[in-house]
Structure formats: C-alpha cells, structure tokens
Amino acid sequence: MPKKVVNAWCWYDWANSAFATTIMAAMFPPFFRRVATAAGLADNTATAYWGYTTSVALLMVALTAPVLGAVADTTGGKKRFLGFFAGLGILFTAAFVFIGHDSWRMAAMLYIGANIGFAGSIVFYESLLPHLATGSDIDRISTRGYALGYAGGGILLVLNTLWIMKPHLFGMPDAAFALKASFLSVAVWWGIFSVPLFRRVPEPVISTFSATSEHLLRVGFVRLVTTFRDITRFRQLFKFLIAFWLYNDGIGTIVKMATAYGDEIGIGLTDMVSALILTQFVGIPCSLLFGRLAGVIGPKRAILVGLGVYSLICVLGFFMRTAVHFYALALLVGTVQGGCQALSRSLYGSMVPRSQSGEFFGFYSTSGKIAGIAGPLLFGLLSQLIGQSRWSIFALVVFFIAGGLLLVTVDVEEGVRTARSGEKAS
C-alpha cells in the first residue's frame, strides 16, 4: 500500500485522540463531577454517576457495532459509516459548550452521544487496517497510528491546559470559558484532521452485492448471527477476544476514571492534566518501542509485559495520596498504554479474515465495549457502597491478571494460519 495512504489512515488516530485525551481522560470527568456536585450530589456519588454514564455509552455502541460492521462489509461502506459516526461525535462534542453549571443530566446525555460517535468511528477505522498491511507491517502501522494519536492528543491538551491556566493571555475572560473553549477545540481538531483519511484511503473492494437497500439492516443482522457462529470456530481468535475483553476493561476504566478518582481525593485539575500530558508524550516513543519489542519477542509477549505493569499501577493506585503519586502513575501508564492497545489491535487484525474485517472488527469493538461496561460499573458501585474509590482502583487488577492468563494460552501462529487459509478452526 502506498505510504501516503498508510499515513492518511494513521492521521485519524491524531484526529480522534483529541477526544480521548482532552474529553475522555483529562477534563470532562472532573467537569462532570463538579457539575454533579453543584446539583447537590455527594462526592462519591458524583464519581459513581460518571462511571454509570460511561457504561451506558459503551453499551449503546456494543449493541450496534457488529451489525454496522456486517453491513459495511456487505455494501462497501466502511468510510461512509466512519464519516457518519465521526460527524456525530464532533457535533455532540461541540454541543458541550451549552452545558450549564449544574446540568449534570445534560452533560451525561451529550457525553453519551459524543462517545457513541467516537467509539463507532473507531470500529470502521480499525476495520480498514487489514486492507492496508499484512504480516509484521500491521504491527508497525498500528503502533505508528497510536504514536501519532499520542502526539496529536498531547499537543492539543497542552494548548487547552495553557488556556485554562492563563485564560487572559489568550483573550478569554476566565478558566470556565477556557474549559468550554477547550471542548469546542476538540470538535474542530477532530474534524480538520479526519480529512486525509477520507481523501486518500480507498474503500476496500467487496464482492458483488445483490440485495436492495431496504434489506440492509436485515442483511446486517443475518450476517451478525453468522459471525457469532463463525467466530467461535476461529478458536485462537475467539480466545484472544475473551482475553482482550478482560484486560482492555481494566485499561479503559483507568483511562476514563483516573481524573474522577484524582478529583475525589483532592488532586488539582492542573496537576492531573499536566500528568496526563506527561502520559501522552511518554506514550509516543514507548508506543514505537513496543512495536520494536513485538518484533523481538512477539506481540503476545509484549502485551503480557504491559499487563504486568498495569497490575502494578492498580496496586500503587490504592495508596495514592498526592499529586506526585499521580504523576508517577501517569508516567507508568504512558510506558505501556499505547503499546498494549496498538499491539492488541494488530494482533487481532493478523488473525482476522480480510473479507470479514468489518464484521470481525465490530466484534472486536463489541468485546471491548461490553467489557468496558463492567469496569466503570464496578468502579461506580464500589464507590457508592464503600463511600470512596480506593478499593475501586485496586479491584481492577483482577481484569489484568485474568486477561493475561488467558492470553498466554492463545496460539497466534495457528490463528494467523487459519485466517489466511480460510479454514475454520475446530
């Protein structure tokens, strides 16, 4: 595949990572908590409601992604669906500027809509990957995309942080205005840097499609049932999905709940955002290094190294008290987050039959989203039941240990052979 096409695909990581950093990880969780507490909710309840909001958003994506992936494979509409969901996410993110100081229900609804757009677009973005590369190239391209994502998200987060710290230098009246401006800037950034993908990445060629447009949804559901049956026959791929389901739940929950937890225990927004900027820029070289590490020890072993570090993060997070502790844990997250996620994506892509990449990446997304429901939900429930969130962060270690133990049993070479030969594993 031409280099300009591969680079255009990678630029979408740069584009959408602004949402993942400024909105999802850094600024929106504390903003939501403060809007919720302004409406009269207790501290731990506000944290719990953020967890529940995240779970609902992920559930809605999980219910639709496999069907949409199947329809995209059938009609050749991967880029069209990507554009629809990206546009949806951009519009809902821009609407954050209308959230009132105590309108936590409105904040929850708009975030759910924006997250549906973000996560839905990722399904179709990632389903293009097997059409761009094979073999070892798929690891390299996937990690390059994550590295660009860290750079793009980090650069905008630095700018947003400067706006909030020194609003008058940028012609803004106060930090509250700067925060809303930061939300709007994510929507603009996401839209502008999505353009290269739509201009340069070709729509994958599909076989002739004979059904009429009225039957698209029915076709999607029929193929979904078929995929459920087929994916269990790709034995190694299916085991990997379950492992990914488990450990990605822990990764996603740390990303979504870290600043809410930090805000609850009294760490300032400036320190938390600065620590996440550190995560972003440490993540750039570490994502690329994980790609090289995968070339030496294999992607499965490299992921296992990352899961060991995440288990340590959960244990240390229980004892976190100060901003210095938050910085240290953010540094550790930065060393492994991009590598684990990029190699998981490429490892899965290497075991997926290319003719069904949309469907199977719909399942990949569903595995992540359904698993992602459990983590924030557990975090929120423990926060409400115990009255604070320390045990919630510690409990996440279970996801990393269980996922890692199952990942050890996956025979990657068998999975790749089965995908490429078209034979179903028994």
Secondary structure in CASP SS format (residue, H / E / C, confidence):
PFRMAT SS
TARGET T0000
AUTHOR 0000-0000-0000
METHOD secondary structure of the structure
MODEL  1
M C 1.00
P C 1.00
K H 1.00
K H 1.00
V H 1.00
V H 1.00
N H 1.00
A H 1.00
W H 1.00
C H 1.00
W H 1.00
Y H 1.00
D H 1.00
W H 1.00
A H 1.00
N H 1.00
S H 1.00
A H 1.00
F H 1.00
A H 1.00
T H 1.00
T H 1.00
I H 1.00
M H 1.00
A H 1.00
A H 1.00
M H 1.00
F H 1.00
P H 1.00
P H 1.00
F H 1.00
F H 1.00
R H 1.00
R H 1.00
V H 1.00
A H 1.00
T H 1.00
A H 1.00
A C 1.00
G C 1.00
L C 1.00
A C 1.00
D H 1.00
N H 1.00
T H 1.00
A H 1.00
T H 1.00
A H 1.00
Y H 1.00
W H 1.00
G H 1.00
Y H 1.00
T H 1.00
T H 1.00
S H 1.00
V H 1.00
A H 1.00
L H 1.00
L H 1.00
M H 1.00
V H 1.00
A H 1.00
L H 1.00
T H 1.00
A H 1.00
P H 1.00
V H 1.00
L H 1.00
G H 1.00
A H 1.00
V H 1.00
A H 1.00
D H 1.00
T H 1.00
T H 1.00
G C 1.00
G C 1.00
K H 1.00
K H 1.00
R H 1.00
F H 1.00
L H 1.00
G H 1.00
F H 1.00
F H 1.00
A H 1.00
G H 1.00
L H 1.00
G H 1.00
I H 1.00
L H 1.00
F H 1.00
T H 1.00
A H 1.00
A H 1.00
F H 1.00
V H 1.00
F H 1.00
I C 1.00
G C 1.00
H C 1.00
D C 1.00
S C 1.00
W H 1.00
R H 1.00
M H 1.00
A H 1.00
A H 1.00
M H 1.00
L H 1.00
Y H 1.00
I H 1.00
G H 1.00
A H 1.00
N H 1.00
I H 1.00
G H 1.00
F H 1.00
A H 1.00
G H 1.00
S H 1.00
I H 1.00
V H 1.00
F H 1.00
Y H 1.00
E H 1.00
S H 1.00
L C 1.00
L H 1.00
P H 1.00
H H 1.00
L C 1.00
A C 1.00
T C 1.00
G C 1.00
S H 1.00
D H 1.00
I H 1.00
D H 1.00
R H 1.00
I H 1.00
S H 1.00
T H 1.00
R H 1.00
G H 1.00
Y H 1.00
A H 1.00
L H 1.00
G H 1.00
Y H 1.00
A H 1.00
G H 1.00
G H 1.00
G H 1.00
I H 1.00
L H 1.00
L H 1.00
V H 1.00
L H 1.00
N H 1.00
T H 1.00
L H 1.00
W H 1.00
I H 1.00
M H 1.00
K C 1.00
P H 1.00
H H 1.00
L H 1.00
F H 1.00
G C 1.00
M C 1.00
P C 1.00
D C 1.00
A H 1.00
A H 1.00
F H 1.00
A H 1.00
L H 1.00
K H 1.00
A H 1.00
S H 1.00
F H 1.00
L H 1.00
S H 1.00
V H 1.00
A H 1.00
V H 1.00
W H 1.00
W H 1.00
G H 1.00
I H 1.00
F H 1.00
S C 1.00
V H 1.00
P H 1.00
L H 1.00
F H 1.00
R H 1.00
R H 1.00
V C 1.00
P C 1.00
E C 1.00
P C 1.00
V C 1.00
I C 1.00
S C 1.00
T C 1.00
F C 1.00
S C 1.00
A C 1.00
T C 1.00
S H 1.00
E H 1.00
H H 1.00
L H 1.00
L H 1.00
R H 1.00
V H 1.00
G H 1.00
F H 1.00
V H 1.00
R H 1.00
L H 1.00
V H 1.00
T H 1.00
T H 1.00
F H 1.00
R H 1.00
D H 1.00
I H 1.00
T H 1.00
R H 1.00
F C 1.00
R H 1.00
Q H 1.00
L H 1.00
F H 1.00
K H 1.00
F H 1.00
L H 1.00
I H 1.00
A H 1.00
F H 1.00
W H 1.00
L H 1.00
Y H 1.00
N H 1.00
D H 1.00
G H 1.00
I H 1.00
G H 1.00
T H 1.00
I H 1.00
V H 1.00
K H 1.00
M H 1.00
A H 1.00
T H 1.00
A H 1.00
Y H 1.00
G H 1.00
D H 1.00
E H 1.00
I C 1.00
G C 1.00
I C 1.00
G C 1.00
L H 1.00
T H 1.00
D H 1.00
M H 1.00
V H 1.00
S H 1.00
A H 1.00
L H 1.00
I H 1.00
L H 1.00
T H 1.00
Q H 1.00
F H 1.00
V H 1.00
G H 1.00
I H 1.00
P H 1.00
C H 1.00
S H 1.00
L H 1.00
L H 1.00
F H 1.00
G H 1.00
R H 1.00
L H 1.00
A H 1.00
G H 1.00
V H 1.00
I H 1.00
G C 1.00
P H 1.00
K H 1.00
R H 1.00
A H 1.00
I H 1.00
L H 1.00
V H 1.00
G H 1.00
L H 1.00
G H 1.00
V H 1.00
Y H 1.00
S H 1.00
L H 1.00
I H 1.00
C H 1.00
V H 1.00
L H 1.00
G H 1.00
F H 1.00
F C 1.00
M C 1.00
R C 1.00
T C 1.00
A H 1.00
V H 1.00
H H 1.00
F H 1.00
Y H 1.00
A H 1.00
L H 1.00
A H 1.00
L H 1.00
L H 1.00
V H 1.00
G H 1.00
T H 1.00
V H 1.00
Q H 1.00
G H 1.00
G H 1.00
C H 1.00
Q H 1.00
A H 1.00
L H 1.00
S H 1.00
R H 1.00
S H 1.00
L H 1.00
Y H 1.00
G H 1.00
S H 1.00
M C 1.00
V C 1.00
P C 1.00
R H 1.00
S H 1.00
Q H 1.00
S H 1.00
G H 1.00
E H 1.00
F H 1.00
F H 1.00
G H 1.00
F H 1.00
Y H 1.00
S H 1.00
T H 1.00
S H 1.00
G H 1.00
K H 1.00
I H 1.00
A H 1.00
G H 1.00
I H 1.00
A H 1.00
G H 1.00
P H 1.00
L H 1.00
L H 1.00
F H 1.00
G H 1.00
L H 1.00
L H 1.00
S H 1.00
Q H 1.00
L H 1.00
I H 1.00
G C 1.00
Q C 1.00
S C 1.00
R H 1.00
W H 1.00
S H 1.00
I H 1.00
F H 1.00
A H 1.00
L C 1.00
V H 1.00
V H 1.00
F H 1.00
F H 1.00
I H 1.00
A H 1.00
G H 1.00
G H 1.00
L H 1.00
L H 1.00
L H 1.00
V H 1.00
T C 1.00
V C 1.00
D C 1.00
V H 1.00
E H 1.00
E H 1.00
G H 1.00
V H 1.00
R H 1.00
T H 1.00
A H 1.00
R H 1.00
S H 1.00
G C 1.00
E C 1.00
K C 1.00
A C 1.00
S C 1.00
END
